Amino acid sequence: MACRDLPVLFGPSAVHQGDLTVLWAEWRGKKPEDELRGKVVWVTGASSGIGEELAYQLSKIGALLAISARREDELERVKNKCLQISSLSEKDILVLRLDLTDRSSHEAATNSVLKHFGKIDVLINNGGRSQRSLFVDTNLDVYSAIIELNYLGTISLTKHVLNHMIQRKKGKIVTVSSVMGIMGAPLATGYCASKHALQGFFNSLRTELTDYPEISIINICPGPVQSNIIQNVFTENLSKSIESAGDQSHKMPTTRCVRLTLVSVANDLKEAWISDNPYLAVCYLWQYAPTWAWWLMNRMGKKRIENFKSGVDADVSYSRKKK
Ligand SMILES: NC(=O)c1ccc[n+]([C@@H]2O[C@H](COP(=O)([O-])OP(=O)(O)OC[C@H]3O[C@@H](n4cnc5c(N)ncnc54)[C@H](O)[C@@H]3O)[C@@H](O)[C@H]2O)c1
C-alpha cells in the first residue's frame, strides 16, 4: 500500500462508514457484481428498509431473488421496482410470504425457494424489529416476542437452509445483526440481548462448520441506518406503537449500508461493522478497551434516554448532521 493511499482508509469520509476490514474489502477486495451475479439470494424482511434496498441492489447486480416478509402486497411493490431497474425477468424474483415467528412454516418456505430456483446460494437473515423502552417499564411478553422474532425465527430458518447448503457443501448465511450485538445501550435491552444471542449463535455455528470451508457465516453489524425500524419498534407493551419515530435523516443512508453489506458478503467477511461515528468508534472501544466504552456509554446513554423522552430520535445528538 502506497502512502498516498492512506487517506482512503483514514480520511474523514471513510472512517465514518465501516471498520477497516470492510473498507479494505471495498477498496481492494472482490466486487459484489462479480461474486453475486446469477446467484440465488433469499432476503427476509424485504418489504422495507435495509431488506428492500438489498432487493434493489441485488437485482441490479443480476442476482436471482427470493424476497420474503409478512405483507405480500409490499413485496409485489418491491418486485415491480426490481423488474423496472434491472434486467431480471418475472421468474427471476420469487415473492414468498413468510412470518419469521411462524416457525412451523419455515421448512415449507425453504422447499418453495428450492422448488423455484433449485438451490439457495445466499440466505440474508434481515427481518427483525428493534425496541424503544426502558426495562423497568417493559412487560416481559415484549422480551419473549423480541427473542422469538429476532433470534429464534432467524435460527429456525437458518436450520432449514443450512441443511441444503451442507448437502451442496457451499453457501453463505448472512445475518443482519447490529452494533447492538456488540455493545449495550439504554432503551434496547431486549433488542441488544437478541442481537448478542445472534452473534454468539453464529460465531459458534461457524466453528461447527469447519468441514465445510465453502459455507460462510457472515454477521453484519450496522449502526443507525435510515429505514422504518423506529416506527416498527417494540415498546413497553406488545399492543403499543411508538408515538413518533422522529426525523431519521441524520442516520446512514440505506444505500450505503447495503452497498457495504454486499461488499462484506462478496468477501466472506465474518463480521462487518457498518456505521457512522460515534457508534463505529464505540465498537472499537467495546472490543479493545471495554472499561472506557462502559464509561462513555453511560454518558451517551443518558442523552439517548433524554432524547427519547423529549420525542426526538434517541440517537439524534451524535450525528454529523444534527437535527
Ligand atoms: N435501521 C437500523 O438502524 C438498523 C441498525 C442495525 C441493525 N438493523 C437490523 O436491520 C434489519 C432490517 O431492519 P430495517 O432497519 O430495515 O427495519 P424495517 O422495519 O424497515 O424493516 C424490517 C423488515 O423486517 C420485517 N419483519 C418484521 N417482523 C417480521 C416477521 N415477524 N416476519 C417476517 N418479517 C418481519 C418487516 O416487515 C420489514 O420488512 C433488522 O434485523 C434490524 O435489527 C437495523
The ligand as an SDF file (V2000), in Angstrom:
LIG
                    3D

 44 48  0  0  0  0  0  0  0  0999 V2000
  -32.0560    0.5800   10.6620 N   0  0  0  0  0  0  0  0  0  0  0  0
  -31.1520    0.4660   11.6190 C   0  0  0  0  0  0  0  0  0  0  0  0
  -30.7710    1.4540   12.2420 O   0  0  0  0  0  0  0  0  0  0  0  0
  -30.5670   -0.8860   11.9240 C   0  0  0  0  0  0  0  0  0  0  0  0
  -29.3550   -0.9380   12.6090 C   0  0  0  0  0  0  0  0  0  0  0  0
  -28.8080   -2.1750   12.9080 C   0  0  0  0  0  0  0  0  0  0  0  0
  -29.4450   -3.3250   12.5300 C   0  0  0  0  0  0  0  0  0  0  0  0
  -30.6300   -3.2630   11.8780 N   0  0  0  0  0  0  0  0  0  0  0  0
  -31.2900   -4.5120   11.5160 C   0  0  0  0  0  0  0  0  0  0  0  0
  -31.6020   -4.4880   10.1490 O   0  0  0  0  0  0  0  0  0  0  0  0
  -32.6780   -5.3810    9.9120 C   0  0  0  0  0  0  0  0  0  0  0  0
  -33.6860   -4.7030    8.9960 C   0  0  0  0  0  0  0  0  0  0  0  0
  -34.2620   -3.6190    9.6840 O   0  0  0  0  0  0  0  0  0  0  0  0
  -34.6050   -2.2200    8.9970 P   0  0  0  0  0  0  0  0  0  0  0  0
  -33.7760   -1.2010    9.6420 O   0  0  0  0  0  0  0  0  0  0  0  0
  -34.5850   -2.3320    7.5400 O   0  0  0  0  0  0  0  0  0  0  0  0
  -36.0950   -2.0060    9.5540 O   0  0  0  0  0  0  0  0  0  0  0  0
  -37.5080   -2.0510    8.8120 P   0  0  0  0  0  0  0  0  0  0  0  0
  -38.5120   -2.0010    9.8980 O   0  0  0  0  0  0  0  0  0  0  0  0
  -37.5530   -1.0160    7.7510 O   0  0  0  0  0  0  0  0  0  0  0  0
  -37.5250   -3.4850    8.1120 O   0  0  0  0  0  0  0  0  0  0  0  0
  -37.7030   -4.6570    8.8700 C   0  0  0  0  0  0  0  0  0  0  0  0
  -38.2060   -5.7680    7.9720 C   0  0  0  0  0  0  0  0  0  0  0  0
  -38.4210   -6.9360    8.7850 O   0  0  0  0  0  0  0  0  0  0  0  0
  -39.7260   -7.4180    8.5240 C   0  0  0  0  0  0  0  0  0  0  0  0
  -40.3080   -8.1490    9.6400 N   0  0  0  0  0  0  0  0  0  0  0  0
  -40.6560   -7.6880   10.8600 C   0  0  0  0  0  0  0  0  0  0  0  0
  -41.2700   -8.6650   11.5620 N   0  0  0  0  0  0  0  0  0  0  0  0
  -41.3110   -9.7660   10.7650 C   0  0  0  0  0  0  0  0  0  0  0  0
  -41.8200  -11.0830   10.9020 C   0  0  0  0  0  0  0  0  0  0  0  0
  -42.4730  -11.4760   12.0160 N   0  0  0  0  0  0  0  0  0  0  0  0
  -41.6820  -11.9470    9.8760 N   0  0  0  0  0  0  0  0  0  0  0  0
  -41.0750  -11.5680    8.7430 C   0  0  0  0  0  0  0  0  0  0  0  0
  -40.5800  -10.3360    8.5430 N   0  0  0  0  0  0  0  0  0  0  0  0
  -40.7020   -9.4540    9.5400 C   0  0  0  0  0  0  0  0  0  0  0  0
  -40.5280   -6.1570    8.1930 C   0  0  0  0  0  0  0  0  0  0  0  0
  -41.7240   -6.4800    7.5220 O   0  0  0  0  0  0  0  0  0  0  0  0
  -39.5380   -5.4310    7.3240 C   0  0  0  0  0  0  0  0  0  0  0  0
  -39.5680   -5.9570    6.0120 O   0  0  0  0  0  0  0  0  0  0  0  0
  -33.2300   -5.7630   11.2830 C   0  0  0  0  0  0  0  0  0  0  0  0
  -32.7780   -7.0600   11.6330 O   0  0  0  0  0  0  0  0  0  0  0  0
  -32.6120   -4.7360   12.2020 C   0  0  0  0  0  0  0  0  0  0  0  0
  -32.4680   -5.2220   13.5130 O   0  0  0  0  0  0  0  0  0  0  0  0
  -31.2040   -2.0670   11.5550 C   0  0  0  0  0  0  0  0  0  0  0  0
  1  2  1  0
  2  3  2  0
  2  4  1  0
  4  5  1  0
  4 44  2  0
  5  6  2  0
  6  7  1  0
  7  8  2  0
  8  9  1  0
  8 44  1  0
  9 10  1  0
  9 42  1  0
 10 11  1  0
 11 12  1  0
 11 40  1  0
 12 13  1  0
 13 14  1  0
 14 15  2  0
 14 16  1  0
 14 17  1  0
 17 18  1  0
 18 19  2  0
 18 20  1  0
 18 21  1  0
 21 22  1  0
 22 23  1  0
 23 24  1  0
 23 38  1  0
 24 25  1  0
 25 26  1  0
 25 36  1  0
 26 27  1  0
 26 35  1  0
 27 28  2  0
 28 29  1  0
 29 30  1  0
 29 35  2  0
 30 31  1  0
 30 32  2  0
 32 33  1  0
 33 34  2  0
 34 35  1  0
 36 37  1  0
 36 38  1  0
 38 39  1  0
 40 41  1  0
 40 42  1  0
 42 43  1  0
M  CHG  2   8   1  16  -1
M  END
$$$$
